[in-house]
Amino acid sequence: MGLAMSIADDNSCRLCLVTPSDFAPASFAPALDQALAGGDIASIIVTAAPAELARLSAAVVPRAQSHGVAVLIHNDSEIAAKTSADGIHIDDRNVDLAEIVAKLHPDKIVGVGNLTSRHNAMVAGQAEPDYLFFGRLDGDTDPAIFPKALALAEWWAALFQIPAVVMGGNDVASVRQARNAGVEFVALRRAIWEHPDGPGAAIAAANRLLAEAPDTVR
């Protein structure tokens, strides 16, 4: 189920989700169910305000896991443990990453974000997490992938074995950029939850694009 164990042999790019920044509990569960029914998803990163994180995590974990989708909780190992999530996504640089990885491996996935340079990435990689995440979880402010995040993810994916995840744009078509760059995973947020045809249609469209052969020119 882990991200590091779910890369296809043909080096294809897979889809990850980030939960929306604003959600109404009554309406998010049906939206999540639509997304999960829409096609292949490798993982979901659950992020929310501290007061809402436990409640959102408890709602997401069983639904996602019933579809074989790994769930990572943002910066909170206690909530991850209480909800039986698959691991945590860390973007807090004030923690001992190596200690967390040693404590949680091999039972839990540990992913690392908030990587703004090659140096940051290489330092994080020394702790041997399960993936490195390039771009902010809320970095889907434009239709395309943020250029610096894409460049870092492409560089990392070409040189290192630890998988790269890049934050996509707010347009489903941005997954083409990750696919063309050889990045193992692309994360989407607004492109899924705010899609005019609904989350299920957005997931299906993203997977169709990811299944296409890479373009020779991005």
N, C-alpha and C positions, 0 to 999 in steps of 0.2 A: 504493500500500500504506500510505502514511503516514496517521496519524490525521487530519491536517488536510485530507487529500484524500478522506476516506471518509465524509463527512457526507451523508446523503441529502437530496435537494432538498426533501422534505416536512418537514424539520426533526425527523425522528424521532430518538429516543435509541438509541444503540447500546451494545453490551455490551463491556466490557473485563474481563480476569481478572488476578488477582494470585496468584502461586504460594503454596502453603501454607507456613506457618511451620515445620512439621515434616513431613518426607517421608522415605520409605524408597525409595532409588533403584529397587529391583526392582518396587515397586508403583506408583510415581508415573507411569512411562511409560504403562502401560495406562490409568490414570485420565486422563492428558492426552489420550490417543487417544480415549477416550470423550467427553471434553468437546469436542474438535475436531470430532467426528462429530455432535455434538448440534445444531448450527445456527450462526447468524452470530455471529462474534466479531471485534471490530475489532483488538484487541491483547492481548498478555500482558506484564505487568511481572514480570520475574524478580528475586526478592529472596531472599537466604539469608545465612547466616553467611559471613564471608569465606572460610573454608576450603572451603565447599561451593559458592560462587557460580559458579566456573568450570565445575565438573562439571555443575551443574544447568543452566546456560546452554547448555552444549554439547549436552545432551539435549533441551532445549526448542526451540532455534532451528530446526533442520531440520524437526522435526515440525510446528511451527506454520507456518513459511513454506511448507511444502508444501500447506497449506490456505489460503494467502493471508492469514495472520494476522501482523501486525507484532509484533516482539519487542523490548522495551525492557529494558536491563539497569540495575539499580539502582546508581547512583553510580559505575560503573566503565567508563570509556571503553576501557580496554585490553582487558578481557574482551569488551566489545561488538565491538571490532575483530577480535579473535582468533576469535570465534565467528561472525563475519559477521552479527551482529544488526542490526536496523533502526535502533537508536538507543539513547539512554540516558534514564533517569528520574532527575532530580536533586532531592534534598531536603536537600542540604548547603548551608547559607547562607554558608559560608566560601569559596565558589568565585566566580570571576568569570563570571557567567552569560553576559554579553554576549560575552565572549571565547570561551566554549565554543560558543555558538550560531554565531558567525562562523566558527569552525574547522570545525564539523561540517555546517553547511548548505552546499548544499542536499541533500547525499547522505544525511544521517542525520537522524532525528527526535530532537528534544530536548524533553522534557517536564519540567515543574517542579512540585514538591510542597512540603510543609511551609509552607503558606500559611495563616496564622492570623488574618489581618485584611485589610480592603480595601486598606490601605496596602501590605502585603506583596505582595498580588496585583498592584497597579498598578506597583510597582517591578519585579516579575518580568516583567510584560507589556511593559515598555519594552525588554527584550532581544529581544522577538519570538520566543519559543519556539513550538513547535507546539501545545502545550496547557498549561493550568494544572490541577493536581490538587488538589482540596479534600478534606480529611480525611486521616488517617494510613493508610498501607498496611495496618496492623494495627488499624484503627479500627472493624472490624466486630464490636464487642463486644455489641451489642444487635440485636434483630430489625430495628429501623428505622434509617434513616440518622441519624447524629449531627446534631442540629438546627443547630448553628452551621455545620457543613460544608455542609449543604444550603442554608442561607440565603446563604452566600457564593457558592456555585456558581450559585444562581438569580440573584443580583444580577449576577454576572459575565456569565452567558449572555445576560441581557437587554440588556446595554449594549455588549459588546465582541465583536470578530470572532474573536479567538483562542478555540478551543473549550475548554469546561470539562469536566472529569471529576470526578465526585463518588464518594467511597467509599461503597458500599452497606452495608446491614446484613447480619446473618448469616442472614436470611430472604430467599429469592428474591423474595417479594412486595415487598420494599423498592424494587425497580426502578420500581414505580409512582410513588413519590415523585419520583424523578429525571425520569421521563417527564412527570409533571404540572407540574413546575417548569420545563420547557423546557430542561433541561441536555442537552448534546449526547451525553455518554457517562456510563455508570455502571459502576463497577468492583465486582466481587464476588470474594470469597475463600472464607470458610468456607461461605457459602451454596451454593457449587458443590462444593467438595472434600469437604464433610461431609454432603451431601444424602443422605437415607436411600435414595433410589432411584438414586443414582449421579450422576456428573458429567454424563453425556449427557442424562439426564432433567432435570437442573437447568438446563442450557443451553437445552433446548427450552422449558421452562416460562418461563424469563426472557424469551425472545424472543416467546413468545405474549403475555405481559403488555406488553412494549414495543410490540407491534404494535397494541394496543388504542387507541382514542381516549382522549385525556386526560380525566380526571375534572374536573368543574367546581369541586369542592372537595376539597382534599387531606385 
